[in-house]
Amino acid sequence: MIGHLNADFGSRLRQLRQDRSMTAVDLARRVNVTPPAVSHWEHRTKMPKSSRLQAVADALGVSLDILKGGVTSEKPERTRQPSSEPNLEQLIRAIEAMGFSVEVRSRDKRPETR
């Protein structure tokens, strides 16, 4: 057992997994363990080996500190601000303003009817 992980490890692991819409089976496959192993971790009947912790953190897309509970919030991802991001029309205009020609085609591959 790993003594430096606090008692909330199991609930944190479950919450991180669920936040990512990942099942215990999904997580187990990603870290190469059995689904019952993930269940044991979440119910705190067993703890992952220290060598396995980084793989679990990587599979969940978090730092090891977050997984262990040493940090209370996840790394902030790039904040998306839709109002500041150009939409397709703005991108086309910008490309055309640089002197390029832009042709927009549908990905629909249905044959044309005449």
Order of alpha helices (4+ residues) and beta strands (2+ residues): alpha-alpha-alpha-alpha-alpha-alpha
